[in-house]
Amino acid sequence: MTSTPPDNLPLWTPSPARIALARLTAFIDDLHEQGHEFDDYESLWQWSVDDLDGFWRAVWEHFDLPSQTPPTHMLADATMPGARWCPGTRVNFVRQVFRHARTGTPALVYESEAGFVREISWALLEQQVGAFAQMLRERGVESGDRVAAVITNVPEAVIGFLAAASIGAVWSVAAPDMGHRAVVERFDQIQPVLLLAASGYRFGGRWHDRTAAVNQLLRALPSVRTLVVASHVDGEATVLEDFRQDGVAVLAFEAVVEGRTPVKPEWLDFDHPLWIVYSSGTTGKPKAIVHGHGGMLMMTMCTLALHNDTHADDRLMWMSSTGWIVWNVQVSALLLGATIVLTDGSPMGAGGTANPDPASLWKLVGRHRVNLFGTGCAWLIQCMKAGLVPREVADLSALRSLGATGSPLPADTYRWAMQAVSSDLHLMVVSGGTDIAGGFITCTPTLPVFAGEMQCRELGAAVQAFDEQGRALIGAVGELVCTAPLPSMPLFFWGDDDGSRYRDSYFDTWPGVWRHGDWMQLIDRRAQGGAIGAVIFGRSDATINRHGLRLGTSEIYRAIEGVPEVIDSLAVDLEYLGKPSALLLFVVLQPGVVLDAALDSKLRNTVRRELSPRFIPDEIHAMQGVPRTLTGKKLELPLRRLLLGQSAEQALPRDTVADPAGLQEYVEFARRRAD
């Protein structure tokens, strides 16, 4: 074990060789040749947010992005919301991917939970994407149509996405472990014409058949005209006749990709929709967030190349569900020519919760010589608490960077990683999200790492911590905001015709300023050779964040309050740096009903079935009532603050509560829980 330095000294400092080889260094050298001079990272960052047009033009030119009509203006209108990027420019995400097609390295490496390994060369990937795209055209799928998928992190998902994007169709994917209600609430908004679905999947040593669930989904989505069924390599034999719905053609994925049609990516407008992803607020259905081809091209160059330092000969792996934006970011590494390593099994191994083995995923990373490995912060904390020393159970000699996101990462987990994984490890702890498909607070291999802190603000991202009056803070906790546009900010929300939900989601507090919904503290590390880094403390709103996947409380309520025994409910997520993460569910029951083991199990199973096992509450408590404001809104945020340790006087606005007396049982609950 190596000794750990005090918190005011770096936990890791890059070597001169690593700095020299970094893609950020090459980018800065290009800027120097153009007459720009920067004293340090902060001066580079300041230029990048002061001269957005100049910075993003430099990114475009440095990576020589392909376009039919190169941009004359990078940012034609900087108004938020509504910024206009690269008007008149025509691009296609898939054209950049296959610029890197070559022999000698695979494009995709896949290992199933049972150990089955499949490699897909760049040539085979190009062939199968071309064949799938040809099928889409033959089935009448046109540019702008939606192609949806319910599938795990397997090569078929990547192929389906690239094929859809190549013809201008809009991709959207959900993880098959999501419940029926959750999937329908997402896809019903976008009305897909084609569905790619897994016949089943293996997780935790168990086979999960999806036949009935897919048929149920088809009945709920009458817009679907074609179903493509992908068989899992470790699964039971797929019988196409088992999938049936009037008016829906059923095709086997394996037959679809046998064709030999070359990939023919269509030239599309810069802001043509690429994919739709989902992020939940506290009211209404999940937000259907639309990102564009051009925005994702540029943001990937910044995030994955300049900050994550992804090279064309790298192997990159993010342990991710397809329902997490990290899946989209992982696939975007193909834009840089990197090999992406996929797995769809349990991170705890085939034994699942019965025989958990956190070493299994580290062994997979070692077997496939992964250079950049990313995962959820919660899983790293779990490995640390299990006493695991990954470098003793796996050959991690190829691993140079470890990424983590999804929730706050405590300082002791940073120290564990440096001791238990590698002493020369770049910790890429980042925070951004589904909303921008990239980072606000990020990393770079050219700066030191301090325990418990993210290294820097992303280039081009005008990030600040604001107090309640909208004043920028350094060294104190405030709201994470972005005061200037990014090219990957949502084009719009699907179905939000007047843009009101988009504005309310990010711009309701400070006009023209993006409020992200996280508590953040900026920390000035320039005196120690670093930059202005940051600590994220957790959500500043009531959205539930479980290992990086976000769910609106309204989705919990629709499921739970559909149970006959429940009158009312309230959910609180206690995710916060330094506090034990817990999802608490409070329920008000019908007269005479008690919260016994049977009802507790019924409520948990309801969440499992209708939403996802990821959002099963840690605790369920029966209460006399749910406190609300005078306008009927549930007091989620005040109760969250109370349960995180604020005094009742600070946390609870009694003068705006419909029934102040009803607060007392929650005050007493918080006191008992604190004891």
C-alpha positions as CSV (number, residue, x, y, z in Angstrom):
1,M,0.0,0.0,0.0
2,T,1.2,3.5,-0.7
3,S,0.8,6.3,1.8
4,T,-1.8,8.9,1.2
5,P,-1.0,12.7,1.3
6,P,-2.9,15.2,3.3
7,D,-5.9,16.7,1.5
8,N,-4.2,20.0,0.6
9,L,-1.6,18.0,-1.5
10,P,-2.3,16.1,-4.7
11,L,-3.3,12.5,-4.5
12,W,-1.9,12.0,-8.0
13,T,0.3,14.1,-10.3
14,P,0.7,13.4,-14.0
15,S,4.2,12.6,-15.2
16,P,5.8,14.8,-17.8
17,A,5.5,12.0,-20.3
18,R,1.7,11.7,-19.8
19,I,1.3,15.4,-20.2
20,A,3.3,15.4,-23.4
21,L,1.2,12.6,-24.9
22,A,-2.2,14.0,-23.9
23,R,-4.6,15.1,-26.6
24,L,-5.2,18.3,-24.7
25,T,-1.5,19.1,-25.0
26,A,-1.6,18.6,-28.8
27,F,-4.7,20.9,-29.0
28,I,-3.0,23.6,-27.0
29,D,0.1,23.4,-29.3
30,D,-2.2,24.0,-32.2
31,L,-3.6,27.1,-30.5
32,H,-0.1,28.3,-29.8
33,E,0.7,28.1,-33.5
34,Q,-2.4,30.3,-34.1
35,G,-1.1,33.0,-31.7
36,H,-2.9,32.0,-28.5
37,E,-0.9,31.9,-25.3
38,F,-2.1,30.4,-22.0
39,D,-0.4,30.5,-18.6
40,D,-2.3,27.5,-17.2
41,Y,-5.5,25.5,-17.6
42,E,-7.7,28.3,-16.0
43,S,-6.6,30.8,-18.6
44,L,-7.4,28.3,-21.4
45,W,-10.8,27.6,-19.8
46,Q,-11.5,31.4,-19.5
47,W,-10.7,31.9,-23.2
48,S,-12.9,28.9,-24.1
49,V,-16.0,30.4,-22.4
50,D,-15.2,34.1,-23.4
51,D,-14.8,33.3,-27.1
52,L,-17.2,30.4,-27.7
53,D,-17.0,30.9,-31.5
54,G,-13.2,30.8,-31.5
55,F,-13.0,27.8,-29.1
56,W,-15.5,25.6,-30.9
57,R,-14.0,26.5,-34.3
58,A,-10.6,25.4,-33.0
59,V,-12.2,22.1,-31.9
60,W,-13.8,21.6,-35.3
61,E,-10.6,22.3,-37.1
62,H,-8.3,20.3,-34.8
63,F,-10.3,17.2,-35.3
64,D,-11.1,17.9,-39.0
65,L,-14.8,17.0,-38.6
66,P,-16.4,15.9,-41.9
67,S,-19.2,18.1,-43.3
68,Q,-20.8,18.7,-46.6
69,T,-20.9,22.4,-45.9
70,P,-18.3,23.6,-43.4
71,P,-19.6,26.1,-40.8
72,T,-19.2,29.8,-41.5
73,H,-20.4,30.7,-37.9
74,M,-20.0,28.3,-35.0
75,L,-22.5,30.2,-32.8
76,A,-25.0,32.3,-34.7
77,D,-27.1,33.1,-31.7
78,A,-26.0,32.7,-28.1
79,T,-29.4,33.2,-26.5
80,M,-30.4,30.6,-23.9
81,P,-32.6,28.8,-24.5
82,G,-32.6,28.8,-28.3
83,A,-28.9,29.1,-29.1
84,R,-28.2,28.4,-32.8
85,W,-25.0,26.5,-33.7
86,C,-23.4,26.1,-37.1
87,P,-26.4,27.2,-39.3
88,G,-26.3,25.8,-42.8
89,T,-23.7,23.1,-41.9
90,R,-24.5,19.5,-42.8
91,V,-23.0,16.5,-41.0
92,N,-23.7,12.9,-40.0
93,F,-22.5,11.3,-36.7
94,V,-22.0,8.0,-38.6
95,R,-19.6,9.5,-41.2
96,Q,-17.1,10.4,-38.4
97,V,-17.4,6.9,-37.0
98,F,-16.4,5.1,-40.1
99,R,-13.6,7.4,-41.0
100,H,-11.7,5.3,-38.5
101,A,-12.6,1.9,-40.0
102,R,-9.4,-0.1,-40.3
103,T,-7.9,-3.6,-39.9
104,G,-5.9,-4.8,-36.9
105,T,-8.2,-3.6,-34.1
106,P,-11.8,-4.5,-33.4
107,A,-14.5,-1.9,-33.2
108,L,-16.5,-3.8,-30.6
109,V,-15.6,-6.4,-28.0
110,Y,-18.4,-8.1,-26.1
111,E,-18.3,-10.5,-23.2
112,S,-21.5,-11.9,-21.7
113,E,-22.0,-12.7,-18.1
114,A,-21.3,-16.3,-18.7
115,G,-18.0,-15.6,-20.4
116,F,-18.9,-15.8,-24.1
117,V,-16.7,-13.4,-26.0
118,R,-17.4,-11.8,-29.4
119,E,-15.3,-9.4,-31.4
120,I,-16.6,-7.3,-34.2
121,S,-14.1,-5.9,-36.7
122,W,-14.6,-2.4,-38.2
123,A,-15.3,-4.1,-41.5
124,L,-18.0,-6.3,-40.0
125,L,-19.5,-3.4,-38.1
126,E,-19.7,-1.4,-41.3
127,Q,-21.3,-4.3,-43.1
128,Q,-23.9,-5.0,-40.5
129,V,-24.8,-1.3,-40.0
130,G,-25.2,-1.0,-43.8
131,A,-27.5,-4.1,-43.9
132,F,-29.6,-2.9,-41.0
133,A,-29.9,0.6,-42.6
134,Q,-31.0,-1.0,-45.8
135,M,-33.7,-2.9,-43.9
136,L,-34.9,0.4,-42.4
137,R,-35.3,1.9,-45.8
138,E,-37.1,-1.1,-47.2
139,R,-39.5,-1.0,-44.2
140,G,-40.3,2.6,-45.0
141,V,-38.4,4.2,-42.2
142,E,-37.6,7.8,-43.2
143,S,-35.4,10.6,-41.9
144,G,-37.0,11.9,-38.7
145,D,-38.9,8.7,-37.9
146,R,-38.2,7.3,-34.4
147,V,-36.5,3.9,-34.0
148,A,-36.8,2.6,-30.4
149,A,-35.1,-0.3,-28.7
150,V,-35.5,-2.3,-25.5
151,I,-32.2,-4.1,-25.2
152,T,-29.1,-4.5,-23.1
153,N,-25.5,-3.3,-23.6
154,V,-24.8,-5.7,-26.5
155,P,-23.4,-5.1,-30.0
156,E,-26.9,-5.3,-31.5
157,A,-27.8,-2.1,-29.8
158,V,-24.8,-0.3,-31.2
159,I,-25.5,-1.6,-34.7
160,G,-29.2,-0.6,-34.5
161,F,-28.3,2.9,-33.3
162,L,-25.6,3.6,-36.0
163,A,-27.9,2.3,-38.7
164,A,-30.8,4.5,-37.6
165,A,-28.5,7.6,-37.3
166,S,-27.0,6.9,-40.8
167,I,-30.4,7.5,-42.5
168,G,-31.5,10.3,-40.2
169,A,-33.9,8.3,-38.1
170,V,-34.0,9.2,-34.4
171,W,-32.8,6.6,-31.9
172,S,-34.2,6.0,-28.4
173,V,-33.3,3.1,-26.1
174,A,-34.5,1.7,-22.8
175,A,-33.1,-1.0,-20.6
176,P,-35.2,-4.2,-20.6
177,D,-35.1,-4.3,-16.7
178,M,-37.3,-1.2,-16.7
179,G,-41.0,-1.9,-16.0
180,H,-43.7,-1.8,-18.5
181,R,-45.1,1.5,-17.3
182,A,-41.7,3.2,-17.3
183,V,-41.0,2.1,-20.9
184,V,-44.4,3.0,-22.2
185,E,-44.3,6.5,-20.6
186,R,-41.1,7.1,-22.6
187,F,-41.8,5.6,-26.0
188,D,-45.5,6.6,-26.1
189,Q,-44.4,10.2,-26.3
190,I,-42.2,9.7,-29.4
191,Q,-44.3,7.1,-31.4
192,P,-41.6,4.9,-32.8
193,V,-42.2,3.1,-36.1
194,L,-39.7,0.3,-35.5
195,L,-38.8,-1.5,-32.3
196,L,-35.6,-3.4,-31.8
197,A,-36.1,-5.8,-28.8
198,A,-34.1,-8.5,-27.0
199,S,-35.8,-11.8,-26.7
200,G,-34.3,-11.9,-23.2
201,Y,-31.2,-11.2,-21.2
202,R,-29.0,-12.8,-18.5
203,F,-28.3,-11.0,-15.3
204,G,-27.1,-12.3,-11.9
205,G,-27.0,-15.9,-13.2
206,R,-30.6,-15.9,-14.2
207,W,-32.3,-15.8,-17.6
208,H,-35.0,-13.2,-18.0
209,D,-37.4,-14.0,-20.9
210,R,-38.8,-10.9,-22.5
211,T,-41.3,-12.4,-24.9
212,A,-44.5,-11.5,-23.0
213,A,-43.1,-8.0,-22.1
214,V,-42.3,-7.2,-25.8
215,N,-45.8,-8.3,-26.9
216,Q,-47.3,-6.2,-24.2
217,L,-45.2,-3.2,-25.4
218,L,-46.3,-3.7,-29.0
219,R,-50.0,-3.5,-27.9
220,A,-49.2,-0.3,-26.1
221,L,-47.4,1.3,-29.1
222,P,-49.7,1.1,-32.2
223,S,-47.2,3.2,-34.1
224,V,-44.8,0.3,-34.4
225,R,-44.9,-1.3,-37.8
226,T,-41.8,-3.5,-37.6
227,L,-40.3,-5.5,-34.7
228,V,-36.7,-6.8,-35.0
229,V,-35.9,-9.4,-32.4
230,A,-32.3,-9.9,-31.2
231,S,-31.4,-13.2,-29.6
232,H,-29.1,-13.2,-26.7
233,V,-26.0,-15.4,-27.1
234,D,-26.5,-17.0,-23.6
235,G,-30.3,-17.3,-23.9
236,E,-32.9,-19.7,-24.9
237,A,-33.8,-20.3,-28.6
238,T,-35.9,-17.4,-30.0
239,V,-39.1,-18.4,-31.8
240,L,-40.3,-15.5,-34.0
241,E,-43.8,-16.9,-34.0
242,D,-44.0,-16.1,-30.3
243,F,-43.9,-12.4,-31.1
244,R,-47.1,-11.3,-32.7
245,Q,-49.2,-8.2,-33.1
246,D,-51.7,-7.4,-35.9
247,G,-50.0,-5.2,-38.5
248,V,-46.5,-5.7,-37.2
249,A,-43.8,-7.5,-39.3
250,V,-41.4,-9.5,-37.2
251,L,-37.8,-10.0,-38.3
252,A,-34.8,-11.7,-36.8
253,F,-31.8,-9.5,-36.2
254,E,-29.4,-12.2,-37.4
255,A,-31.2,-12.4,-40.8
256,V,-31.4,-8.6,-41.2
257,V,-27.6,-8.0,-40.9
258,E,-26.6,-10.7,-43.4
259,G,-26.9,-8.2,-46.3
260,R,-23.9,-6.6,-48.0
261,T,-25.2,-3.1,-48.6
262,P,-22.5,-0.5,-47.7
263,V,-23.1,2.2,-45.2
264,K,-24.4,5.4,-46.9
265,P,-24.8,8.1,-44.3
266,E,-27.1,10.9,-45.3
267,W,-26.0,14.5,-45.0
268,L,-28.2,16.1,-42.4
269,D,-28.6,19.5,-40.9
270,F,-26.3,20.2,-37.9
271,D,-29.2,20.2,-35.5
272,H,-31.0,17.2,-37.0
273,P,-32.1,15.0,-34.1
274,L,-29.7,12.1,-33.3
275,W,-31.3,10.5,-30.3
276,I,-33.9,11.0,-27.6
277,V,-32.9,10.3,-24.0
278,Y,-35.0,10.7,-20.8
279,S,-34.6,12.6,-17.6
280,S,-37.3,12.9,-15.0
281,G,-38.4,15.9,-13.1
282,T,-40.7,15.9,-10.2
283,T,-44.0,16.3,-12.1
284,G,-45.4,14.8,-15.3
285,K,-44.0,12.1,-17.6
286,P,-40.2,11.8,-18.2
287,K,-38.7,14.6,-20.3
288,A,-37.9,13.3,-23.8
289,I,-34.7,15.2,-24.4
290,V,-33.5,15.5,-28.1
291,H,-29.8,15.9,-28.9
292,G,-28.5,16.6,-32.4
293,H,-25.9,15.1,-34.7
294,G,-23.6,18.2,-34.8
295,G,-23.8,18.9,-31.1
296,M,-22.8,15.4,-30.1
297,L,-20.0,15.4,-32.7
298,M,-18.4,18.5,-31.1
299,M,-19.1,17.6,-27.5
300,T,-17.6,14.2,-27.9
301,M,-14.4,15.7,-29.2
302,C,-14.2,17.9,-26.1
303,T,-15.3,15.4,-23.5
304,L,-13.8,12.1,-24.7
305,A,-10.8,13.4,-26.5
306,L,-9.5,16.6,-24.8
307,H,-10.6,15.7,-21.2
308,N,-10.8,11.9,-21.0
309,D,-7.8,11.6,-23.4
310,T,-9.3,8.8,-25.5
311,H,-7.0,7.8,-28.4
312,A,-7.7,5.8,-31.5
313,D,-5.8,2.7,-30.3
314,D,-7.5,2.7,-26.8
315,R,-10.0,0.3,-25.4
316,L,-12.7,2.0,-23.5
317,M,-15.4,0.5,-21.3
318,W,-18.1,2.1,-19.2
319,M,-20.1,-0.4,-17.1
320,S,-23.6,0.9,-18.1
321,S,-27.2,0.1,-18.6
322,T,-28.6,1.2,-22.0
323,G,-31.0,3.4,-19.9
324,W,-28.1,5.6,-18.7
325,I,-26.6,8.4,-20.8
326,V,-23.2,6.8,-20.2
327,W,-24.2,4.2,-22.8
328,N,-24.6,7.0,-25.4
329,V,-21.2,8.5,-24.4
330,Q,-19.5,5.1,-24.5
331,V,-20.8,4.5,-28.1
332,S,-19.6,8.0,-29.0
333,A,-16.0,6.8,-28.4
334,L,-16.3,5.2,-31.9
335,L,-16.1,8.7,-33.2
336,L,-12.5,8.7,-32.1
337,G,-11.7,5.3,-33.5
338,A,-11.4,3.6,-30.1
339,T,-12.5,0.0,-29.4
340,I,-15.5,-0.1,-27.0
341,V,-15.8,-3.1,-24.7
342,L,-19.4,-4.1,-23.8
343,T,-20.9,-6.3,-21.2
344,D,-24.5,-6.6,-20.1
345,G,-24.2,-8.8,-17.0
346,S,-24.2,-8.0,-13.4
347,P,-21.2,-6.0,-12.1
348,M,-21.2,-8.4,-9.2
349,G,-20.8,-11.5,-11.4
350,A,-23.1,-14.3,-12.5
351,G,-23.9,-15.1,-8.8
352,G,-25.8,-11.8,-8.6
353,T,-26.9,-10.9,-5.1
354,A,-26.8,-14.6,-4.0
355,N,-23.0,-14.9,-4.5
356,P,-21.7,-11.4,-5.2
357,D,-18.2,-11.2,-6.5
358,P,-17.1,-7.6,-7.3
359,A,-13.8,-8.9,-8.5
360,S,-15.5,-10.4,-11.6
361,L,-15.8,-7.0,-13.4
362,W,-12.2,-6.1,-12.7
363,K,-11.1,-9.4,-14.1
364,L,-13.1,-8.6,-17.3
365,V,-11.3,-5.2,-17.5
366,G,-8.0,-7.0,-17.2
367,R,-8.8,-9.7,-19.7
368,H,-9.6,-7.3,-22.4
369,R,-6.7,-4.9,-21.7
370,V,-9.0,-1.9,-21.1
371,N,-7.2,1.4,-21.0
372,L,-10.1,3.6,-19.8
373,F,-12.6,2.0,-17.5
374,G,-15.6,3.9,-16.1
375,T,-18.4,2.9,-13.8
376,G,-20.8,4.4,-11.2
377,C,-19.5,5.9,-8.1
378,A,-21.8,3.7,-6.0
379,W,-20.2,0.6,-7.3
380,L,-16.7,1.8,-6.5
381,I,-17.8,2.6,-3.0
382,Q,-19.3,-1.0,-2.8
383,C,-15.9,-2.4,-3.9
384,M,-14.1,-0.4,-1.3
385,K,-16.5,-1.5,1.5
386,A,-16.0,-5.1,0.5
387,G,-12.3,-4.7,1.1
388,L,-11.5,-5.5,-2.5
389,V,-8.0,-4.9,-3.9
390,P,-8.5,-5.1,-7.7
391,R,-4.8,-5.1,-8.6
392,E,-4.4,-8.3,-6.7
393,V,-7.2,-10.2,-8.5
394,A,-6.8,-8.8,-12.1
395,D,-4.0,-7.8,-14.5
396,L,-4.7,-4.1,-14.7
397,S,-1.4,-3.1,-16.3
398,A,-3.2,-1.6,-19.3
399,L,-5.5,0.5,-17.3
400,R,-4.4,4.1,-17.1
401,S,-7.7,5.9,-16.3
402,L,-10.6,5.1,-14.0
403,G,-13.8,7.0,-14.6
404,A,-16.6,7.5,-12.1
405,T,-19.9,9.4,-12.3
406,G,-23.6,9.2,-11.3
407,S,-23.4,10.4,-7.7
408,P,-20.9,12.0,-5.4
409,L,-17.6,10.1,-4.7
410,P,-16.2,10.5,-1.2
411,A,-12.5,11.3,-0.6
412,D,-11.8,7.9,1.0
413,T,-12.9,6.2,-2.2
414,Y,-10.4,8.3,-4.2
415,R,-7.7,7.1,-1.8
416,W,-8.8,3.5,-2.0
417,A,-8.6,3.6,-5.8
418,M,-5.0,4.9,-5.8
419,Q,-4.0,2.2,-3.3
420,A,-6.1,-0.8,-4.4
421,V,-6.2,-0.3,-8.2
422,S,-3.0,1.5,-9.2
423,S,-0.8,4.2,-7.7
424,D,-0.4,5.8,-11.2
425,L,-4.1,6.1,-12.1
426,H,-5.9,9.1,-13.6
427,L,-9.2,9.3,-11.7
428,M,-11.7,10.7,-14.1
429,V,-14.5,11.7,-11.7
430,V,-17.0,13.8,-13.7
431,S,-20.4,15.4,-13.4
432,G,-22.7,16.3,-16.2
433,G,-25.7,14.4,-17.2
434,T,-28.4,13.2,-19.5
435,D,-29.4,16.7,-20.2
436,I,-26.2,17.6,-22.1
437,A,-24.8,14.1,-22.8
438,G,-21.5,15.4,-21.5
439,G,-19.7,17.0,-18.6
440,F,-19.9,20.3,-16.7
441,I,-17.2,19.4,-14.2
442,T,-14.6,17.0,-15.5
443,C,-11.0,15.8,-15.7
444,T,-7.8,16.1,-17.6
445,P,-4.6,14.0,-17.5
446,T,-2.5,17.2,-17.4
447,L,-3.6,18.3,-13.9
448,P,-3.2,16.8,-10.4
449,V,-6.0,15.0,-8.7
450,F,-7.0,15.9,-5.1
451,A,-9.0,13.5,-2.9
452,G,-12.7,14.0,-3.1
453,E,-12.5,16.7,-5.8
454,M,-13.2,16.8,-9.6
455,Q,-10.3,18.5,-11.4
456,C,-11.7,21.3,-13.5
457,R,-14.6,22.8,-15.3
458,E,-15.0,21.5,-18.9
459,L,-13.7,23.6,-21.7
460,G,-16.4,25.6,-23.3
461,A,-18.7,25.2,-20.3
462,A,-19.3,28.5,-18.4
463,V,-20.0,26.8,-15.1
464,Q,-20.4,28.7,-11.8
465,A,-21.8,28.0,-8.4
466,F,-24.5,30.6,-7.7
467,D,-26.0,31.7,-4.4
468,E,-29.7,32.5,-4.1
469,Q,-29.1,36.0,-5.4
470,G,-27.3,34.7,-8.5
471,R,-23.8,35.7,-7.3
472,A,-20.8,33.5,-8.3
473,L,-19.2,31.6,-5.4
474,I,-15.7,30.1,-4.9
475,G,-15.2,28.0,-1.7
476,A,-18.9,27.9,-0.7
477,V,-21.7,25.6,-1.8
478,G,-24.1,26.9,-4.4
479,E,-26.3,25.9,-7.3
480,L,-24.4,24.5,-10.4
481,V,-25.3,26.8,-13.3
482,C,-24.0,27.3,-16.8
483,T,-24.1,30.9,-18.0
484,A,-23.5,30.3,-21.7
485,P,-24.7,27.7,-24.3
486,L,-23.0,24.4,-25.1
487,P,-23.5,22.7,-28.5
488,S,-24.9,19.6,-26.8
489,M,-27.6,21.3,-24.8
490,P,-31.0,19.8,-25.8
491,L,-32.5,20.9,-29.1
492,F,-35.9,20.6,-27.5
493,F,-38.1,18.2,-25.6
494,W,-40.2,15.9,-27.8
495,G,-43.8,17.0,-27.7
496,D,-43.0,20.3,-25.9
497,D,-44.3,22.4,-28.8
498,D,-44.1,25.8,-27.1
499,G,-40.9,25.1,-25.3
500,S,-42.4,25.8,-21.9
501,R,-41.3,22.6,-20.2
502,Y,-37.8,23.1,-21.5
503,R,-37.6,26.6,-20.1
504,D,-39.2,25.5,-16.8
505,S,-36.7,22.7,-16.4
506,Y,-33.5,24.7,-16.6
507,F,-34.3,28.5,-16.8
508,D,-36.9,29.0,-14.2
509,T,-34.6,30.5,-11.6
510,W,-32.3,32.9,-13.4
511,P,-33.4,34.0,-16.9
512,G,-30.8,33.0,-19.6
513,V,-28.9,30.9,-17.1
514,W,-29.0,27.1,-17.1
515,R,-29.7,25.7,-13.5
516,H,-28.7,22.1,-13.5
517,G,-30.1,21.0,-10.1
518,D,-26.9,20.0,-8.3
519,W,-25.3,21.5,-5.2
520,M,-21.7,22.3,-6.0
521,Q,-18.6,23.9,-4.4
522,L,-15.8,25.3,-6.5
523,I,-12.3,24.9,-5.0
524,D,-9.3,26.9,-6.2
525,R,-6.3,24.6,-6.5
526,R,-4.1,26.9,-8.6
527,A,-1.7,27.4,-5.7
528,Q,-1.1,23.6,-5.7
529,G,-0.6,23.3,-9.4
530,G,-4.2,22.5,-10.3
531,A,-7.1,24.5,-11.5
532,I,-10.5,25.5,-10.1
533,G,-12.0,22.1,-9.3
534,A,-15.3,21.1,-7.7
535,V,-17.2,18.9,-5.3
536,I,-20.7,17.9,-6.1
537,F,-22.9,17.3,-3.0
538,G,-26.0,15.9,-4.5
539,R,-29.3,17.0,-6.1
540,S,-30.7,20.4,-5.2
541,D,-34.1,19.3,-6.4
542,A,-36.3,16.3,-5.6
543,T,-35.3,14.1,-8.6
544,I,-34.2,10.7,-7.5
545,N,-30.7,9.7,-8.5
546,R,-29.9,6.0,-8.2
547,H,-26.4,5.1,-9.3
548,G,-26.6,7.7,-12.1
549,L,-30.1,6.9,-13.3
550,R,-32.7,9.5,-12.6
551,L,-36.4,9.1,-12.0
552,G,-39.0,11.7,-11.2
553,T,-40.9,11.3,-8.0
554,S,-44.1,11.6,-10.0
555,E,-43.3,8.2,-11.6
556,I,-42.9,6.7,-8.1
557,Y,-46.3,8.2,-7.0
558,R,-48.2,7.0,-10.1
559,A,-47.0,3.4,-9.4
560,I,-47.4,3.4,-5.6
561,E,-50.7,5.3,-5.4
562,G,-52.1,2.8,-7.9
563,V,-52.0,0.2,-5.1
564,P,-55.5,0.0,-3.5
565,E,-54.2,0.1,0.1
566,V,-52.3,3.4,-0.4
567,I,-54.0,6.8,-0.2
568,D,-51.0,9.1,-0.6
569,S,-47.2,8.8,-0.7
570,L,-44.0,10.8,-0.6
571,A,-40.5,9.8,-1.7
572,V,-37.2,11.3,-0.6
573,D,-33.8,10.5,-1.9
574,L,-31.1,11.2,0.6
575,E,-28.2,11.1,-1.8
576,Y,-25.6,13.6,-0.5
577,L,-21.8,13.6,-0.2
578,G,-20.8,12.2,3.2
579,K,-24.3,10.9,4.0
580,P,-25.5,7.2,3.6
581,S,-27.5,7.1,0.3
582,A,-31.1,6.0,0.9
583,L,-34.4,6.2,-0.9
584,L,-37.2,6.6,1.7
585,L,-40.9,6.1,0.8
586,F,-43.6,7.4,3.1
587,V,-47.1,6.0,2.6
588,V,-50.5,7.0,3.9
589,L,-52.7,3.9,4.1
590,Q,-56.4,3.3,4.0
591,P,-58.2,3.1,7.3
592,G,-57.6,-0.2,9.1
593,V,-54.6,-1.1,6.8
594,V,-51.3,-1.8,8.4
595,L,-47.8,-1.8,6.8
596,D,-47.0,-5.4,7.5
597,A,-44.4,-7.6,5.7
598,A,-46.9,-8.6,3.0
599,L,-47.8,-5.0,2.1
600,D,-44.2,-3.9,2.3
601,S,-43.3,-6.6,-0.2
602,K,-46.2,-5.7,-2.5
603,L,-45.1,-2.1,-2.6
604,R,-41.5,-3.0,-3.4
605,N,-42.7,-5.4,-6.1
606,T,-44.9,-2.7,-7.6
607,V,-41.8,-0.5,-8.1
608,R,-39.8,-3.4,-9.4
609,R,-42.5,-4.4,-11.9
610,E,-43.7,-1.0,-13.1
611,L,-40.5,1.1,-12.9
612,S,-37.2,-0.8,-12.2
613,P,-35.5,-2.8,-9.5
614,R,-33.0,0.1,-9.3
615,F,-35.7,2.3,-7.7
616,I,-37.0,-0.1,-5.0
617,P,-37.1,2.0,-1.8
618,D,-34.5,1.3,0.9
619,E,-37.1,2.0,3.6
620,I,-40.9,2.2,3.6
621,H,-42.7,3.9,6.5
622,A,-46.4,4.4,7.2
623,M,-47.4,8.0,8.2
624,Q,-50.6,9.8,9.1
625,G,-50.3,12.3,6.2
626,V,-48.2,13.8,3.5
627,P,-47.3,17.5,4.2
628,R,-48.2,19.9,1.3
629,T,-48.0,23.5,0.5
630,L,-51.1,25.7,0.4
631,T,-51.2,25.0,-3.3
632,G,-51.2,21.3,-2.8
633,K,-47.5,20.5,-3.7
634,K,-45.8,17.8,-1.7
635,L,-43.0,19.1,0.5
636,E,-40.3,16.9,-0.9
637,L,-37.3,19.3,-0.8
638,P,-38.0,20.7,2.8
639,L,-38.3,17.1,4.1
640,R,-35.2,16.1,2.3
641,R,-33.3,19.0,3.9
642,L,-34.7,18.0,7.3
643,L,-33.6,14.4,6.9
644,L,-30.2,15.5,5.8
645,G,-29.7,17.3,9.1
646,Q,-31.1,20.8,8.9
647,S,-33.1,22.0,11.8
648,A,-36.9,22.0,11.5
649,E,-36.9,25.7,11.7
650,Q,-34.5,26.0,8.8
651,A,-35.9,23.3,6.6
652,L,-39.7,23.5,7.0
653,P,-41.6,26.7,5.8
654,R,-44.5,26.4,8.2
655,D,-46.1,29.5,7.0
656,T,-46.7,28.0,3.6
657,V,-47.8,24.5,4.8
658,A,-51.5,23.6,4.5
659,D,-51.3,21.5,7.8
660,P,-48.4,22.6,10.0
661,A,-49.4,20.2,12.7
662,G,-48.9,17.3,10.3
663,L,-45.2,18.1,10.1
664,Q,-44.5,17.0,13.6
665,E,-44.4,13.3,12.9
666,Y,-41.7,13.9,10.2
667,V,-39.7,16.0,12.6
668,E,-39.9,13.2,15.2
669,F,-39.0,10.7,12.5
670,A,-35.9,12.7,11.5
671,R,-34.9,13.0,15.1
672,R,-35.2,9.2,15.7
673,R,-33.3,8.5,12.4
674,A,-30.5,10.9,13.4
675,D,-30.1,9.1,16.8
